[in-house]
Amino acid sequence: MVRATLSYLFDQVEPPNNPTRPLLRSQKTLVTLPAPRSALLSPSVRRAATGRPPSGVLCILFQNQIFWREKLQETKMIKQLCYKAAKELQNPLCFLTQQRGIHSRNKKAMELVAKGWSALKEVDRVIDYADRNDRRLIPLLRGAKENFELALEIDNMNTHARYWLGRMHLKYHVPGACKAVGAALLVEAANMGDPDAQYELGCRLRVENDYVQSDQQAFYYIEKAVDQLHPGALYLLGAVYLAGDCVKKDVASAMWCFHRASEKGHAGAAIAYGSLLLQGYEVPEVITRFNSNRSPSTGALRKKAKKVRQDPLVLAKEQFQIAADAGCDLGLRWLKRISDDEKFQQQTTL
């Protein structure tokens, strides 16, 4: 706001150029303070140029003109802000600008993780035919490590990059590898909820060591991975329930774990589940609950409902087929053995 001109009325007249002239108390003078804007148009400048004080009406009109001009500018500014806010309210996606930035960082981090993962897959493909310390593998390992580190710099909450970087420190012979750093990264990724890290940490803690009692901690991380239906964790937990190691032996729970893991394409779980079916173990009710004839509300059998018993041989063949599709030779052997037994039974019946 332009500072208003302060007018002070004195009873005495401003001293003229002639000091001998008497002062007249009837005249009045206008004393003004300098204004930062529109100084050339201010009444004080006009008075200094003409030597005569401006009229009071002109001062009031000039001040009102400045006041209403500034009010008009403020009104235009408020109108523009209101129009912008109304336009943003009509578009609900305007509030996702920050989330869009976060999404772009996550996307860039996942691209780097994918590049590092591809390099590790290439190393795993040729590592069986080369020495562990082969120098030809170092460029691939170094590139994968740099990609995972860049992904963590872009998105520090990316658990996949943290898990793969920790696994590189623990498993691969990469320049600058450190077991302690790998273990710390693996623990952080597991605590952040990554199922692969939880499964890997549970497997590494489940070792025979007289000085470290880590079975319960390993079982804790395995259960966390099972809650997210990790196929490897499901298979391992099923093996624990089947063997009765650290827990009470429960074949039904083991079969449920093998069933859920085989649904995700785990070959070992499919073989174990099919073998248990061939041994005569019945399918747990928790698996067939939605296909059973019981009422979902009361749990009682429905009237006029026939109990359908599935052939365990057919179910076992389905599991072995899953293992064969996953590339397991044992699944093919089981399928061949079952087909040979069926042919032998047909020949004996004839």
Secondary structure, DSSP 8 states (H G I E B T S, - for coil): ----------SS----S-TTS---TT---------SSS-TTSHHHHHHHHSS---HHHHHHHHHHHHHHHHHHHHHHHHHHHHHHHHHHH-GGGGGHHHHHHHHHHHHHHHHHHHHHHHHHHHHHHGGGS-TT-GGGHHHHHHHHHHHHHHHHH-TT-HHHHHHHHHHHHHS--TT--HHHHHHHHHHHHHTT-HHHHHHHHHHH-S--SS---HHHHHHHHHHHHHTT-HHHHHHHHHHHHHTSSS---HHHHHHHHHHHHHTT-HHHHHHHHHHHHTT----HHHHGGGSSB-TTT--B-TT-------HHHHHHHHHHHHHHTT-HHHHHHHHHHHHHHHHHHHHH-
